[in-house]
Amino acid sequence: MTTLEPGTDTRDRILDAARRLFAERGYAATSLADIASAVGLTKTAVAYHFHPKDRLATELISPAAEDIVGLLDGDFDDDLAFVEALVTFVVRHRAIIRLIMEDINTADDAPPGSPGEALRAFRDRIYQRLAGPEPGTERTVRAWALLGSLQYAVVKTIDMPEEEVRDTLLTFARAAFGPASP
């Protein structure tokens, strides 16, 4: 049996509750008091581990950031293999995708050094991988359409079984991102 460091169990419970509540309600609509209530702690106890609240978001995003670096640095045989890996990534991290889409500023004017700037850089690298170098109109539209539809689909299906969502999105992505017209 593995022994947890002091406070690890409490931190994990807080993170699990935050992940669930952020997915259900959104980041802005979830308070530290809501999270504390979900884990049977006081707001002060939650703040002891995660103050300010954005530390929770940062810690929840971390594993997804590590996975996206692996995705972007991965060696794929073809575009479709990358698309399939991307679908798996967005479904696995759909609670985080919701947090990013609805609550973190990833707009082009996100301040330098902000989480939004880093997330926008990841988004742009995924787009570049999908569109390819010097894409024409068709590849540009297909890349943005696939990104947008994957993001929106995983946010709106957060309460559906992961495997079913993944299988359906894979079917869609294969059809939408099959071979481009010449």
N, C-alpha and C positions, 0 to 999 in steps of 0.2 A: 504494500500500500504506500502511495506517495504522500509525503507530508507536505502540506501547503505552508507557505510562508505566512507569518502572522498578517491577518487582514485580507489575504488573498480570497478566501471564500466570500467575505463580505463584498469585496470589490467585484468579484465575478457575479454575485447576485445583483449588485447595483447595475453592472454593465448589461446583464441579461434583461433586467426590467427596463432599462433605458432603451435598449435596442427594440424591444417589443413595443413600448409606449411611443417611441419616435416613429416606428412603422405604422402604428395605429392612428396616431393623432398629429404627427409632425413634430419637428423639433421645437418650433416657437410655441406650440400649444401645450407642451409638456413642461411642467415645472419640476424643480428639485423636490418639492413637497409631494407631487404626484409619484415620483420615483420612490421616494422614501416610504410612502404609503404602500406601494406595491411590494416592497421588500420587508415591511414591518420595522422600519427604522424611523428616526427623527430626521427632519430636514438638515439639522446640524450635523448628524452623523454622515449623511450623504455628502454634504459640503466639505466635511473633513477629508474625504477621499477624492472628491471631484469639485473643486472650486477654482475658477468659475465654471459654469455649466458647459462651456465650450470644450473643456478638457474631456468631458464624456464623449463628445462628438469626435474629437481628435483620436481618442483611444479606440473608438468603434471603427473609425475609418482606416486605421493602421493596417489591419490584416488585408483589407481590400486593396490598399495601396501596394503592399508587398506582392499580392497576386497579380495586379495589373502590370507591375514592372516585369514579372515573369512572363505574362502574356505578350507584352510588347517586345521583350528580348527573345521570345521563343522562335525556334526555327521550324517553320511550317512548310509543308510540301507545296501548297498552293493556297490561293485566296480562300477557297471554301473551307479548308482546314482551319485557317485563322478565324473565319466567321463562326464556325462551330465552337471553337475555344472561347470566342467572345460571348456567344450565347450562354455557354456554361457559366462563364464568369458573372454575367449580369443577373442570371437567375440565382446563383449561389449568394450573391451579395445584394439582393433586391432591397432589403431593408436599408442598406447603406446608399443604394442608388436613390431611393426616395429621399433620404436625408439630404443628399447632394442636390437633387433636382429641386426640392421644395424649400430648402432652408439655407443653403450655402450659396453665396453669390459667386457664380462661375461666369458671369457676364464679362465681356471684353474690358470693362472698366474696374474689375476686381483689383484692389490695391496690390502693389508689388509685395511679395513675401507672404501674402495671405493664403489660407487654404484654397480659396477660390481660384487664385492664380495657378497653383499647383494642379488642381483638378482640371482646369481649363487646358493646361499643357498636356495632361494625359488624354483628354478628349481629342485634342488636336492631333496627337500622335496616332491615336486609333483611327481618326479620319484619314490621315495620310497613309496609313497602312492599308486601309480599305480602298481609297481612291487611287493610290499609286502615284508615281512621279508624273507631273504635268498632265493631270487628268482632263479629259474633255468634259463636255456637259453631262453626258450620260453617266460616266463614272462618278462625277461630283454629286449629281442628284441621287444616285443609288447609294453612295456612301452615307450622305446625310440622312436619307430616308431610312436606311437600315438603323443607323444610330438612334435617330429620334423614335422610331417605332419600338425598338428594343427597350429603350429607357422608359417610354410611356407604358408599354405593355407590362413590364415587371412591377412598376409602381401600382398599376391598377389591378394587378392579380396577386397582391401580397398575401391574401388570405387563401389562395388556392394551393393545392399540393405542388411542391417544387418540381417533382418529376414530370407531372402532366404539363406544367407550364413550359418546362424545358423542351419536352418532346414537341409540343405544338409550335414553339418559337423556332426550333430547329427546322421543322418542315417549312415554315414561312421563310426563314432566312435562306435556306437552300434554294427555294423558288425565286425569291427576290434578288438574291445575289449570285445566281448562276452565271453562266458565261454572258459577257456583255456583247452587244451587237458590234459588228466591225465598224 
